[in-house]
Amino acid sequence: MKLWLAVVLVVALFLAGLITGYGYFFRLSYLLAGVLALGLAWSGLSLLGLEVVAGRRPQRLRAGMPLAEDIRLRNHSPLPKIGVQVVEESPFPGLAQTSVLSLGPGGEALVQLRSHQLERGCYSIGPTWVHVSDPFGIFHRKRLIRAVGDLIVHPRVFHLPGLPSPRGDLSGDSRSRQRLPYLTPKAVDVREYYPGDSLNRIHWPLTARWQKLMVKEFEIDPSHNVWVILDLEKSVQRGGGRESTEEYGVSITASLVQYFLNRGYAAGLAAYGDQAVVLAPNRGSGQLMRAMDYLAGVRARGQVPLLAAINRQERTLGRRELAVLVTPSPTEEWVGAVQLLAHRGVRLMVVLLDPATFGAGDNSLLVFSSLVASRIPTFLVKKGDPLDRALSQANQVY
């Protein structure tokens, strides 16, 4: 019953008694007023003695995983708790609220909140409340369990056991200065600490001076540098949702970054979507986390064509470094820039998403043929292809 309706009914019964003189109306109005007073007192006492223990909410998950939260309720009061409900303000179906519970004196219950499989993105979850009510369902009270929190859902990552390993088969030397979390002969710079950086590389004097953690950066061999360049130009994307060139490209990029980092390479990332990012090549879990955090939220709404992106990165690509391009672009205008990089001694791989298989658009066979003719390892990926197989052998069409 709504509170305002109950109050109106009490007033109406009391006025009816005054007008008619019948004591029956007065007694009913007194009884209903007593019920309201009892409900008000009950709801006020319902939160007393109610212990709520919420499990730790994850900050990062992988796409395809559900979000699971456990909340335990215990009633330490001699009064039963009626109409107990855990409510979480969430964008995920199935996680919003639980069924209404009742807890007797000394009783406890485990509330399990489960979402469906999550998609890549950055989300705000919460706040989370526990709601209680009186036995008549008139008065409701709530208590904050957890404030708003952030959840980052990383893209799907695939194992690539068959991906050919890059080899430093070019002569010459051109060392570069990049972020590196382990010891090499020469430290060349410092930067702020990022979660995942090695603690034994902290520069303690600068940390004490600037009152924030600072870590050293080291010189590295460019033959172990890998740049993954993701094409996020809006006009070349095809498909929708999980079966789109955007999602395939992001998942492939995430898989490549993880692949190279796990094999000891210094991996960097360059992409120009709705957010532009250039992560200089680095090793370690900190670099992987930075790349995954960016890829979690980026959308293919960029206005920078692949040719322009290659030109922007050209000055950062040195001899013996490896550049891996991930693109659905079917035009040949960027192929010449790739061939020029190869002529300069930059090692190259291209992951070509065939846009014709994701929807309307030209196929990529001409681009594929030009790259293969230039002896550039090229992987052609079509909609529905198992990525571990599609990226196992270059210059082949499955």
C-alpha positions in Angstrom: 0.0 0.0 0.0 1.2 3.5 -0.8 1.9 5.7 2.1 -0.1 8.6 0.8 -3.1 6.3 0.2 -3.0 5.0 3.7 -2.8 8.6 5.1 -5.8 9.7 3.0 -7.7 6.7 4.2 -7.0 7.5 7.8 -8.2 11.1 7.4 -11.2 10.0 5.4 -12.3 7.5 8.1 -11.8 10.1 10.8 -13.8 12.7 8.9 -16.6 10.2 8.3 -16.8 9.6 12.0 -17.1 13.3 12.7 -19.8 13.7 10.0 -21.9 10.6 10.8 -21.1 10.2 14.5 -20.6 6.5 14.1 -17.8 5.3 16.3 -17.0 2.5 13.9 -15.3 5.0 11.6 -13.2 6.4 14.5 -12.1 2.9 15.5 -11.1 2.1 12.0 -9.1 5.3 11.6 -7.4 4.7 15.0 -6.6 1.1 13.9 -5.1 2.2 10.6 -3.1 5.0 12.2 -1.7 2.4 14.7 -0.7 0.2 11.8 1.1 3.1 10.2 2.9 3.9 13.4 3.9 0.3 13.9 5.1 0.1 10.3 7.1 3.3 10.7 8.8 2.0 13.9 9.4 -1.4 12.4 11.1 0.0 9.3 13.2 2.2 11.4 14.4 -0.8 13.4 14.9 -3.0 10.4 18.3 -1.7 9.5 19.5 -2.0 13.1 21.4 -5.3 13.7 21.6 -6.0 10.0 25.1 -6.9 9.0 26.0 -6.6 5.3 29.3 -8.0 4.1 30.0 -7.3 0.4 32.8 -9.1 -1.5 35.4 -7.2 -3.4 34.1 -5.9 -6.7 36.6 -6.6 -9.6 38.1 -3.7 -11.4 39.0 -5.5 -14.6 37.4 -8.4 -16.4 37.8 -10.0 -19.8 35.1 -9.8 -22.4 32.9 -12.9 -22.4 33.2 -13.3 -18.7 30.2 -12.6 -16.3 30.4 -10.2 -13.5 29.8 -12.1 -10.2 29.3 -10.4 -6.8 28.5 -12.1 -3.5 26.9 -10.2 -0.6 26.2 -11.9 2.7 23.4 -10.7 5.0 23.3 -11.5 8.7 20.5 -10.5 11.2 21.9 -9.9 14.7 18.6 -8.4 15.9 15.8 -10.3 17.8 13.4 -8.9 15.3 12.9 -10.6 11.9 13.9 -8.6 8.8 11.1 -8.5 6.3 11.3 -7.3 2.7 15.1 -7.3 2.5 16.4 -6.7 -1.0 19.8 -5.9 -2.5 19.7 -3.5 -5.4 22.7 -2.5 -7.5 22.4 0.3 -10.1 24.1 -1.5 -13.0 24.1 -1.3 -16.9 24.2 -5.1 -17.0 21.0 -7.2 -17.3 20.6 -9.7 -14.4 22.7 -7.7 -12.0 20.3 -5.0 -11.0 18.5 -6.6 -8.1 17.6 -9.7 -6.2 14.4 -11.2 -5.0 12.9 -10.1 -1.7 14.3 -12.0 1.3 13.2 -12.5 4.9 15.7 -13.1 7.7 14.6 -14.5 11.0 16.4 -13.6 14.3 20.0 -14.8 13.9 19.4 -15.7 10.3 21.7 -15.1 7.3 21.5 -15.3 3.6 24.0 -15.2 0.7 23.0 -12.9 -2.2 24.7 -13.7 -5.5 24.5 -11.1 -8.2 25.4 -12.5 -11.7 25.4 -10.7 -15.0 25.4 -12.1 -18.5 28.6 -12.2 -20.5 30.1 -8.8 -20.7 31.2 -7.0 -23.8 34.3 -4.8 -24.1 34.0 -1.4 -22.6 34.4 0.9 -19.6 31.5 1.0 -17.2 30.3 2.6 -14.0 28.7 0.2 -11.5 26.7 1.1 -8.4 25.9 2.3 -6.0 24.7 -0.8 -4.2 21.9 -0.6 -1.6 20.2 -2.9 0.8 16.4 -2.1 1.0 14.2 -3.1 3.9 10.5 -2.6 4.6 7.8 -3.1 7.2 5.5 -6.1 7.2 2.8 -4.1 5.5 5.1 -2.8 2.7 4.3 0.8 3.4 7.6 2.2 4.7 10.9 1.5 3.0 14.4 2.3 4.2 17.8 1.7 2.5 21.5 1.7 3.4 24.4 2.3 1.1 26.6 -0.8 0.8 29.1 0.3 -1.8 29.6 3.5 -3.7 29.9 3.8 -7.5 32.9 1.9 -8.9 34.6 1.6 -12.3 34.8 -1.6 -14.3 37.0 -2.1 -17.3 36.2 -5.0 -19.6 39.2 -5.9 -21.7 38.8 -7.3 -25.2 38.8 -11.0 -26.0 42.3 -12.4 -26.4 43.2 -15.4 -28.4 46.3 -17.6 -28.1 48.4 -17.5 -31.3 50.6 -20.6 -31.0 51.1 -20.7 -34.8 52.1 -17.0 -35.4 55.5 -16.9 -37.0 58.0 -15.3 -34.7 59.8 -12.2 -36.0 63.5 -12.6 -36.5 66.1 -9.9 -36.3 67.8 -10.9 -39.6 68.8 -7.4 -40.6 72.2 -5.9 -40.1 73.0 -2.6 -38.5 72.3 -1.1 -35.1 70.1 1.8 -34.1 69.3 1.8 -30.5 66.3 3.6 -29.1 65.2 5.1 -25.8 62.0 3.5 -24.6 60.3 2.6 -21.3 61.7 -0.6 -20.0 61.0 -2.2 -16.6 64.2 -4.3 -16.3 67.9 -3.6 -16.2 69.9 -2.8 -19.3 73.4 -1.2 -19.5 72.1 2.4 -19.6 69.2 4.2 -17.9 68.1 7.1 -20.1 65.0 8.7 -18.5 62.5 8.6 -15.7 58.7 8.6 -15.6 55.8 8.1 -13.2 55.1 4.7 -11.8 52.3 2.7 -13.3 50.8 -0.4 -11.7 52.7 -3.5 -12.9 56.1 -1.7 -13.2 58.9 -3.5 -11.4 59.5 -2.1 -7.9 63.3 -2.5 -8.1 63.4 0.1 -10.9 62.0 2.9 -8.7 64.2 6.0 -8.6 64.1 6.7 -4.9 65.9 10.1 -4.8 63.4 11.6 -7.3 60.5 9.8 -5.6 61.4 11.5 -2.3 61.9 14.9 -4.0 58.7 14.9 -6.1 56.5 13.0 -3.5 55.4 10.4 -6.1 56.8 7.1 -7.4 59.2 7.6 -10.3 60.8 4.7 -12.3 63.7 4.5 -14.6 63.6 3.9 -18.3 66.4 2.0 -20.1 67.9 1.8 -23.5 66.9 -1.3 -25.5 67.8 -3.1 -28.7 65.5 -2.1 -31.6 65.5 -5.6 -33.0 63.2 -6.5 -30.0 60.8 -3.6 -30.6 57.4 -4.3 -32.0 54.8 -1.7 -33.0 51.2 -2.8 -33.4 49.3 -0.2 -35.5 45.5 -0.6 -35.4 43.4 1.1 -38.1 40.3 2.6 -36.4 39.2 4.9 -39.2 35.4 5.0 -39.1 34.8 5.0 -42.9 36.5 1.6 -43.5 34.7 -0.3 -40.7 32.1 -2.9 -41.6 29.7 -5.2 -39.6 28.1 -4.6 -36.2 28.5 -5.7 -32.6 30.8 -8.7 -32.0 30.9 -9.6 -35.7 32.4 -6.4 -36.9 35.8 -5.4 -38.2 36.2 -3.1 -35.1 35.8 -6.0 -32.6 37.9 -8.3 -34.7 40.6 -5.7 -35.1 40.7 -4.8 -31.4 40.8 -8.5 -30.3 43.6 -9.3 -32.8 45.5 -6.2 -31.6 45.1 -7.3 -28.0 46.2 -10.8 -28.8 49.3 -9.6 -30.7 50.4 -7.3 -27.9 50.0 -10.1 -25.4 51.8 -12.5 -27.7 54.9 -10.4 -28.2 55.1 -9.3 -24.5 54.9 -12.9 -23.4 57.8 -13.7 -25.6 60.1 -11.0 -24.3 59.6 -8.4 -27.0 59.0 -4.7 -26.2 55.6 -4.1 -27.6 54.1 -0.7 -28.5 50.7 0.4 -29.7 49.5 3.1 -32.0 45.8 3.7 -32.8 43.7 6.7 -33.8 40.1 6.0 -32.9 37.7 8.2 -30.9 40.7 8.4 -28.6 44.2 8.5 -30.0 47.0 6.6 -28.3 50.7 6.0 -28.9 52.3 3.7 -26.3 56.1 3.5 -26.8 57.5 -0.1 -26.9 57.9 -1.5 -23.4 58.0 -4.8 -21.6 56.2 -6.2 -18.6 52.7 -6.5 -17.2 52.4 -2.8 -16.8 52.6 -2.3 -20.5 50.1 -5.0 -21.1 47.7 -3.4 -18.7 48.1 0.0 -20.3 47.4 -1.4 -23.8 44.4 -3.5 -22.6 42.9 -0.5 -20.7 43.0 1.6 -23.9 41.6 -1.2 -26.1 38.8 -1.7 -23.7 37.3 1.6 -24.3 38.3 2.7 -27.7 35.8 2.9 -30.6 36.4 3.0 -34.3 35.2 6.5 -34.8 38.5 7.9 -35.9 39.1 10.3 -38.8 42.7 9.4 -39.5 43.2 7.1 -42.5 45.7 4.3 -42.3 48.1 6.1 -44.6 48.2 9.1 -42.3 48.7 6.8 -39.3 51.6 5.1 -41.0 53.2 8.5 -41.8 52.8 9.7 -38.2 54.6 6.6 -36.9 57.2 6.5 -39.7 59.7 8.6 -37.7 59.4 6.3 -34.7 60.1 3.1 -36.7 63.8 2.3 -36.9 65.7 -0.2 -38.8 65.2 -3.8 -37.5 62.0 -2.9 -35.7 58.8 -4.8 -36.4 55.6 -3.1 -37.4 52.4 -5.1 -37.4 49.4 -3.4 -39.1 45.8 -4.5 -38.4 43.4 -3.0 -40.9 40.1 -3.6 -42.8 41.0 -1.0 -45.4 40.6 -2.3 -49.0 42.3 0.6 -50.7 45.8 0.4 -52.0 46.8 3.9 -51.2 48.6 2.8 -48.0 50.4 -0.1 -49.6 53.1 2.1 -51.1 53.9 3.5 -47.6 54.3 0.0 -46.3 56.6 -0.9 -49.2 58.7 2.1 -48.4 59.1 1.1 -44.8 60.2 -2.3 -45.9 62.8 -0.8 -48.2 64.1 1.2 -45.2 64.7 -2.0 -43.2 61.6 -2.0 -41.1 60.3 -5.5 -40.7 56.6 -5.8 -41.4 53.5 -8.0 -40.9 50.0 -7.1 -42.0 46.7 -8.5 -40.7 44.1 -7.7 -43.3 40.5 -8.0 -42.4 38.4 -8.7 -45.5 35.6 -6.1 -45.2 33.4 -7.9 -47.9 32.8 -10.8 -45.4 31.6 -8.4 -42.7 29.0 -6.6 -44.9 28.9 -4.4 -48.0 32.2 -3.3 -49.2 35.1 -4.2 -51.5 37.2 -7.2 -50.8 40.8 -7.0 -49.9 42.3 -9.4 -52.5 44.0 -6.7 -54.5 45.7 -5.3 -51.4 46.5 -8.8 -50.3 48.1 -9.6 -53.7 50.2 -6.4 -53.7 51.5 -7.1 -50.2 52.3 -10.8 -51.0 54.1 -9.7 -54.2 56.2 -7.3 -52.0 57.1 -10.3 -49.8 55.4 -8.8 -46.8 53.9 -11.4 -44.5 50.2 -10.9 -44.7 47.3 -12.7 -42.9 43.9 -12.4 -44.5 41.1 -12.7 -41.8 37.5 -13.2 -42.8 34.4 -13.1 -40.7 34.0 -16.3 -38.7 37.6 -17.4 -39.1 39.2 -19.0 -36.1 41.9 -16.4 -35.3 44.5 -18.9 -34.1 44.3 -20.6 -37.5 44.0 -17.4 -39.6 47.2 -16.0 -38.0 49.2 -19.2 -38.2 50.5 -18.9 -41.8 51.1 -15.8 -43.8 50.3 -15.2 -47.4 47.5 -17.8 -47.6 43.8 -17.5 -48.1 41.6 -19.9 -46.0 
